[in-house]
């Protein structure tokens, strides 16, 4: 399996090179030359454990890693999770909640970043050399990435977060890791500013090469690949429970990485009838899928901070497929967005960008109401991001129920991705329900020592910081 850039100006590379490259030298994102069709494997895969399924999926893409080594990497990565299924699906209020928060930092990012940290270590052991990871986080990626590589030899990690725009517990999870290879930077700006600094730095190819920079953000192909596994796993489990032959997913998203994994799973043959994309007030993706116009606005802080994003880094991968893998056309659209802050895709005959996608928006009031209602009615506490996904799924269901005749989608089981444990968002849960949710992992951070450096929203200052600390 070889990997190419969405922008078409890079020679194909193997999986390990794709992982170490992160962002392509031409500014594009890496994708496999061909997505495998696994339709004839689904029946066999449905009987597998999570780790065995992960091996079957990932080995199709990681063809330059011996299978015995790959199996060990996967087993080691998920041994850190506190649930035997890794990602169980729980029936709540007519939906199936896919719990992705059983890893060490209680967020879905652990599913990919525990593996990616071990993978980086494996590749460096084989090849030699060092890796300096530069990442940006809107909340959960930072702590998951840090916990994936903390203390690992020959790896340094520099994580930028927008100062004051993550939850206090998200920040504490990052800044309380005091290993000598971990550096936290509080940037005076938004997550989009942090992401722009990262992408601009990676675009400086001589700098990137000289200082051995790598990425843990979802621009790294391995992140998206590993996340496809839980779409397969949860679909198999829910179809077994319900007797259904297809499912639909509701995904709270800001950077488009998580829902892109679902899109790729569907493209590979998983029977997914609908991907319900859910955003908060930062609704650039909802606006795109409802109007065809991808237009940047000002990012606003909300109680679901991991979604407070206006420029979704993985959108380019989807757009590449949308334009028929035409790299020149993709580059033209991305140039439009860079120059004008907007790009446009023609709607199809059904008046949508893509019939696989539905999209909706859950604002702060709707999020709080959903958290309270699920706690009161079902005794289940949703974190603010998950609540956005559940609310939008409900709205989608209500819209269908008004249509006649009844559509097949109404009888399709809906899986809502639970992207973080509610205990990470204390104030939002108190505001919604009147009481906090605790978790021993987070309780232990109360008096933890922290280390973090504040820095201006300036690419050159960040580059200088990296050089001084590697």
Legacy VTK file of the C-alpha trace (Angstrom):
# vtk DataFile Version 3.0
C-alpha trace
ASCII
DATASET POLYDATA
POINTS 470 float
0.000 0.000 0.000
1.393 3.388 -1.067
0.342 6.886 -0.007
-0.059 10.041 -2.057
-0.781 13.700 -1.348
-4.186 15.254 -2.001
-2.307 17.991 -3.882
-0.543 15.579 -6.237
3.026 16.835 -5.896
4.602 14.047 -3.854
5.994 10.693 -4.904
4.094 7.745 -3.374
5.513 6.510 -0.045
4.986 3.506 2.226
2.991 3.454 5.449
5.894 4.104 7.810
7.066 7.065 5.737
3.498 8.386 5.624
3.295 8.213 9.426
6.601 10.014 9.916
5.822 12.620 7.226
2.511 13.791 8.728
1.699 16.742 6.468
2.851 16.261 2.869
5.712 18.486 1.631
3.355 20.078 -0.935
0.992 21.162 1.858
-1.513 18.410 1.128
-2.707 15.501 3.250
-1.748 11.885 2.727
-4.206 9.217 1.603
-3.792 5.658 0.329
-3.637 5.371 -3.453
-6.595 2.973 -3.303
-9.119 2.207 -0.569
-9.594 -1.568 -0.247
-13.084 -3.038 -0.663
-13.659 -5.239 2.386
-17.290 -6.153 1.675
-16.443 -9.850 1.441
-14.698 -9.733 4.848
-17.522 -8.229 6.904
-19.173 -11.481 7.984
-15.871 -12.859 9.246
-14.843 -9.581 10.879
-18.144 -9.313 12.773
-17.088 -12.167 15.070
-13.749 -10.618 16.082
-12.683 -8.902 19.295
-11.794 -5.218 19.081
-8.041 -5.823 18.977
-8.312 -8.633 16.419
-10.534 -6.453 14.244
-8.071 -3.566 14.555
-5.341 -5.876 13.307
-7.398 -6.984 10.281
-8.220 -3.394 9.299
-4.833 -1.796 9.932
-2.779 -4.546 8.299
-4.415 -3.718 4.951
-2.814 -0.268 5.137
0.409 -0.980 7.071
1.873 -3.444 4.623
5.478 -2.536 5.439
5.205 -3.656 9.083
5.595 -7.395 9.815
2.265 -8.776 11.010
3.681 -10.130 14.280
5.060 -6.664 15.088
1.795 -4.984 14.135
-0.223 -7.349 16.319
1.985 -6.563 19.312
1.701 -2.804 18.707
-2.090 -3.081 18.698
-2.292 -5.340 21.756
0.048 -3.071 23.730
-1.901 0.034 22.746
-5.283 -1.217 23.948
-4.000 -2.860 27.115
-4.189 0.633 28.642
-8.002 0.812 28.255
-10.303 0.105 31.216
-13.039 -1.730 29.284
-12.560 -5.203 27.775
-14.352 -4.157 24.572
-12.232 -0.975 24.265
-15.209 0.842 22.644
-18.538 -0.575 23.881
-21.955 0.518 22.591
-24.588 1.184 25.282
-28.314 1.478 24.516
-29.694 4.751 25.908
-33.014 6.320 25.029
-33.407 4.627 21.662
-29.847 5.373 20.556
-26.644 3.365 20.903
-23.960 5.418 22.611
-20.505 4.397 21.392
-18.304 5.033 24.429
-14.894 6.118 23.199
-13.644 7.412 26.540
-12.190 4.303 28.182
-8.554 5.179 27.454
-6.019 6.849 29.760
-7.161 10.447 29.117
-10.899 9.664 28.866
-11.344 10.855 25.278
-11.757 9.264 21.855
-8.334 10.552 20.835
-6.761 7.808 22.977
-7.995 5.162 20.539
-5.632 6.433 17.864
-2.930 8.141 19.894
-2.036 5.233 22.151
-1.325 3.311 18.962
0.438 6.208 17.235
2.763 6.791 20.196
3.818 3.147 20.161
4.127 3.238 16.382
6.459 6.250 16.479
8.613 4.465 19.044
8.691 1.290 16.924
9.721 3.113 13.730
12.464 5.087 15.511
13.847 1.886 17.061
14.070 0.343 13.591
15.390 3.381 11.750
17.232 5.364 14.387
17.016 9.136 14.651
14.755 11.422 16.664
11.286 12.871 16.308
10.050 16.266 17.457
6.266 16.304 17.463
4.501 19.630 16.976
0.767 19.543 17.603
-2.233 21.786 18.149
-5.194 20.947 20.330
-8.668 22.316 20.975
-8.859 20.161 24.088
-8.452 16.388 23.987
-5.809 15.729 21.319
-3.089 17.340 23.409
-3.462 15.217 26.526
-3.996 12.006 24.514
-0.881 12.701 22.419
1.196 13.585 25.458
0.148 10.430 27.273
0.933 8.427 24.133
4.597 9.512 23.988
5.524 10.739 27.474
8.881 9.386 28.558
9.567 7.671 25.234
13.210 7.873 24.115
14.163 9.965 21.085
10.784 11.773 21.035
9.950 15.316 22.145
6.403 16.658 22.004
5.346 20.311 21.738
1.604 20.870 22.123
-0.035 24.238 21.516
-3.444 24.999 23.018
-5.488 28.218 22.862
-4.975 29.968 26.185
-8.152 29.910 28.287
-10.190 28.096 25.623
-9.959 24.502 26.809
-11.781 23.185 29.870
-9.745 23.509 33.109
-9.493 19.721 33.374
-8.402 19.356 29.748
-5.647 21.883 30.408
-4.643 20.176 33.661
-4.386 16.798 31.926
-1.800 18.282 29.570
0.163 20.580 31.831
0.479 18.159 34.769
2.651 15.805 32.682
6.145 16.808 33.776
8.257 14.360 31.762
11.318 16.070 30.316
10.227 15.365 26.717
6.863 17.167 27.104
6.345 20.875 26.361
3.016 22.696 26.640
2.466 26.075 24.970
-0.523 28.280 25.760
-0.996 30.381 22.605
-2.645 33.780 22.781
-5.351 32.987 20.214
-7.875 30.407 19.044
-7.430 26.770 18.096
-7.493 27.832 14.442
-4.492 30.054 15.223
-2.663 27.106 16.792
-3.495 24.915 13.828
-2.309 27.600 11.414
1.027 27.876 13.249
1.439 24.118 13.009
0.585 23.929 9.299
2.748 26.947 8.438
5.684 25.412 10.292
5.256 22.084 8.502
5.061 23.932 5.180
8.603 25.196 5.826
10.083 21.959 4.478
13.757 22.775 5.228
12.866 23.604 8.847
10.692 20.504 9.159
13.463 18.291 7.773
16.309 19.840 9.761
14.441 19.497 13.058
12.749 16.135 12.354
9.219 17.409 12.897
6.294 14.999 13.040
2.574 15.340 13.616
0.040 13.752 15.956
-2.886 15.840 14.775
-5.388 14.163 12.494
-3.421 15.462 9.520
-1.415 12.295 10.276
-3.011 9.506 8.236
-2.530 6.914 10.996
-4.922 8.853 13.251
-7.806 8.606 10.799
-7.026 5.012 9.846
-7.137 3.749 13.432
-10.428 5.545 14.066
-12.129 3.633 11.242
-11.895 0.500 13.403
-14.516 1.563 15.935
-16.999 2.280 13.157
-16.686 -1.312 11.992
-16.760 -2.692 15.540
-19.767 -0.711 16.760
-21.731 -1.364 13.562
-21.166 -5.112 13.940
-22.225 -5.086 17.609
-25.374 -3.024 17.021
-26.419 -4.987 13.926
-26.096 -8.181 15.972
-28.263 -6.757 18.769
-30.948 -5.359 16.480
-30.960 -7.685 13.480
-30.521 -4.640 11.234
-28.434 -4.856 8.073
-27.286 -1.238 8.158
-26.637 1.531 10.713
-26.250 5.291 10.831
-23.825 7.338 12.929
-24.163 10.730 14.575
-20.763 12.354 15.037
-19.951 15.582 16.900
-17.086 17.104 14.950
-14.973 20.209 14.560
-11.905 19.103 12.617
-13.719 16.517 10.446
-11.269 13.744 11.380
-13.663 11.546 13.342
-16.475 11.643 10.814
-13.986 11.228 7.951
-13.065 7.867 9.500
-16.734 6.891 9.242
-16.856 8.059 5.642
-13.810 5.936 4.781
-15.291 2.888 6.536
-18.438 3.306 4.433
-16.362 3.682 1.273
-14.610 0.427 2.149
-17.914 -1.427 2.309
-19.363 -0.974 5.802
-23.182 -0.690 5.453
-23.715 2.878 6.695
-26.914 4.539 5.497
-26.230 8.016 6.884
-23.503 10.029 8.575
-25.122 12.713 10.731
-22.628 15.537 11.173
-23.158 17.607 14.334
-21.549 20.953 15.145
-21.981 23.568 17.839
-22.172 27.306 17.107
-18.931 26.944 15.132
-20.881 25.500 12.244
-18.736 25.836 9.115
-19.189 22.125 8.346
-22.951 22.150 8.885
-23.237 25.164 6.601
-21.168 23.421 3.951
-23.214 20.242 3.889
-26.481 22.184 3.786
-25.501 24.894 1.282
-22.379 23.726 -0.559
-20.501 26.815 0.671
-17.494 26.334 2.933
-17.048 29.803 4.403
-14.889 30.768 7.368
-16.380 32.754 10.261
-15.031 33.896 13.618
-14.556 31.018 16.064
-16.566 31.494 19.248
-15.888 29.783 22.596
-18.557 27.295 23.760
-19.097 24.603 26.398
-17.981 21.998 23.816
-14.493 23.464 23.266
-13.031 20.618 21.206
-15.434 21.659 18.425
-14.651 25.384 18.539
-13.020 25.261 15.117
-13.664 27.138 11.884
-11.048 25.555 9.614
-11.389 21.760 9.642
-8.019 20.251 8.784
-9.419 16.942 7.479
-11.955 18.581 5.189
-9.346 18.577 2.407
-9.277 14.764 2.420
-13.039 14.587 1.947
-12.920 17.267 -0.727
-10.314 15.236 -2.631
-12.781 12.358 -2.915
-15.630 14.754 -3.673
-13.846 16.176 -6.741
-13.067 12.707 -8.083
-9.472 12.595 -6.812
-8.582 15.454 -9.145
-5.596 17.042 -7.365
-5.540 20.113 -9.639
-9.198 20.828 -8.965
-8.653 20.312 -5.246
-5.744 22.764 -5.246
-7.912 25.344 -7.023
-10.612 25.046 -4.372
-8.117 25.262 -1.511
-6.558 28.343 -3.121
-10.028 29.903 -3.287
-10.458 29.238 0.417
-7.015 30.613 1.225
-7.553 33.804 -0.792
-11.268 34.476 -0.264
-12.078 32.591 2.951
-14.659 30.522 1.069
-15.099 27.806 -1.543
-18.181 26.315 -3.138
-19.348 22.892 -4.343
-22.394 22.421 -6.562
-25.396 20.748 -4.958
-26.679 17.521 -6.512
-30.153 16.860 -7.903
-31.432 16.198 -4.367
-30.270 19.615 -3.230
-27.430 18.286 -1.102
-23.652 18.140 -1.256
-23.580 14.416 -0.517
-26.576 12.147 0.112
-24.578 10.136 2.652
-24.385 13.159 4.967
-26.988 14.952 7.028
-25.837 17.937 9.085
-27.170 19.945 11.993
-26.237 22.359 14.743
-26.731 22.158 18.496
-26.153 25.422 20.321
-25.308 25.839 24.006
-28.931 25.935 25.174
-29.757 22.743 23.262
-26.613 21.066 24.607
-27.443 21.841 28.245
-31.078 20.770 27.791
-30.002 17.462 26.227
-27.556 16.703 29.040
-30.234 17.397 31.658
-32.929 15.383 29.876
-30.768 12.296 29.430
-29.674 12.449 33.075
-33.271 12.843 34.279
-34.889 10.297 31.953
-32.205 7.651 31.557
-29.673 8.249 34.348
-26.947 8.673 31.729
-24.683 11.729 31.649
-23.511 12.939 28.239
-20.487 15.164 27.895
-21.199 18.450 26.020
-19.759 17.219 22.702
-21.699 13.956 22.809
-24.836 15.902 23.719
-24.490 17.956 20.531
-24.364 14.720 18.523
-27.394 13.277 20.316
-29.414 16.475 19.882
-28.689 16.654 16.146
-29.538 12.939 15.773
-32.877 13.613 17.466
-33.542 16.537 15.140
-32.725 14.356 12.145
-35.134 11.694 13.377
-37.892 14.260 13.918
-37.389 15.644 10.415
-37.774 12.161 8.969
-40.923 11.472 10.989
-42.698 14.362 9.289
-42.157 12.849 5.870
-44.586 10.457 4.223
-44.366 7.700 3.341
-42.149 6.403 6.163
-38.506 6.173 5.079
-36.181 3.282 5.737
-33.821 5.576 7.643
-36.314 5.866 10.508
-35.917 2.179 11.339
-32.123 2.186 11.041
-30.275 1.965 14.405
-28.455 5.192 15.240
-25.035 5.060 16.893
-24.010 8.299 18.607
-20.299 8.731 19.238
-19.489 9.625 22.866
-16.211 11.413 22.407
-15.242 12.182 26.018
-16.132 11.371 29.616
-18.477 13.977 31.152
-16.182 14.410 34.166
-13.810 16.380 31.909
-16.381 19.196 31.656
-17.324 19.893 35.263
-18.905 23.318 34.890
-21.062 22.386 31.902
-22.380 19.296 33.713
-23.114 21.326 36.853
-24.884 23.983 34.767
-27.005 21.311 33.096
-27.776 18.944 35.976
-26.896 20.788 39.184
-24.198 18.325 40.170
-20.762 17.282 39.005
-19.606 13.910 37.687
-16.338 12.607 39.083
-13.685 10.240 37.808
-10.702 9.038 39.867
-8.228 9.766 37.043
-9.284 13.405 37.057
-9.731 13.686 40.830
-6.050 12.792 41.183
-5.112 15.945 39.246
-6.586 18.353 41.799
-3.297 19.232 43.480
-0.970 18.205 40.672
1.990 20.399 39.802
1.807 21.876 36.292
4.228 23.261 33.726
3.284 25.424 30.752
4.775 28.322 28.811
2.704 31.179 27.414
3.543 32.355 23.921
2.263 34.900 21.405
0.322 33.905 18.315
3.453 34.002 16.179
4.878 31.270 13.939
8.486 32.419 14.258
8.329 32.531 18.056
6.984 28.978 18.167
9.705 27.777 15.784
12.304 29.489 17.937
10.869 27.808 21.064
11.079 24.386 19.429
14.691 24.903 18.349
15.694 26.046 21.847
14.112 23.055 23.579
14.920 20.062 21.394
LINES 1 471
470 0 1 2 3 4 5 6 7 8 9 10 11 12 13 14 15 16 17 18 19 20 21 22 23 24 25 26 27 28 29 30 31 32 33 34 35 36 37 38 39 40 41 42 43 44 45 46 47 48 49 50 51 52 53 54 55 56 57 58 59 60 61 62 63 64 65 66 67 68 69 70 71 72 73 74 75 76 77 78 79 80 81 82 83 84 85 86 87 88 89 90 91 92 93 94 95 96 97 98 99 100 101 102 103 104 105 106 107 108 109 110 111 112 113 114 115 116 117 118 119 120 121 122 123 124 125 126 127 128 129 130 131 132 133 134 135 136 137 138 139 140 141 142 143 144 145 146 147 148 149 150 151 152 153 154 155 156 157 158 159 160 161 162 163 164 165 166 167 168 169 170 171 172 173 174 175 176 177 178 179 180 181 182 183 184 185 186 187 188 189 190 191 192 193 194 195 196 197 198 199 200 201 202 203 204 205 206 207 208 209 210 211 212 213 214 215 216 217 218 219 220 221 222 223 224 225 226 227 228 229 230 231 232 233 234 235 236 237 238 239 240 241 242 243 244 245 246 247 248 249 250 251 252 253 254 255 256 257 258 259 260 261 262 263 264 265 266 267 268 269 270 271 272 273 274 275 276 277 278 279 280 281 282 283 284 285 286 287 288 289 290 291 292 293 294 295 296 297 298 299 300 301 302 303 304 305 306 307 308 309 310 311 312 313 314 315 316 317 318 319 320 321 322 323 324 325 326 327 328 329 330 331 332 333 334 335 336 337 338 339 340 341 342 343 344 345 346 347 348 349 350 351 352 353 354 355 356 357 358 359 360 361 362 363 364 365 366 367 368 369 370 371 372 373 374 375 376 377 378 379 380 381 382 383 384 385 386 387 388 389 390 391 392 393 394 395 396 397 398 399 400 401 402 403 404 405 406 407 408 409 410 411 412 413 414 415 416 417 418 419 420 421 422 423 424 425 426 427 428 429 430 431 432 433 434 435 436 437 438 439 440 441 442 443 444 445 446 447 448 449 450 451 452 453 454 455 456 457 458 459 460 461 462 463 464 465 466 467 468 469
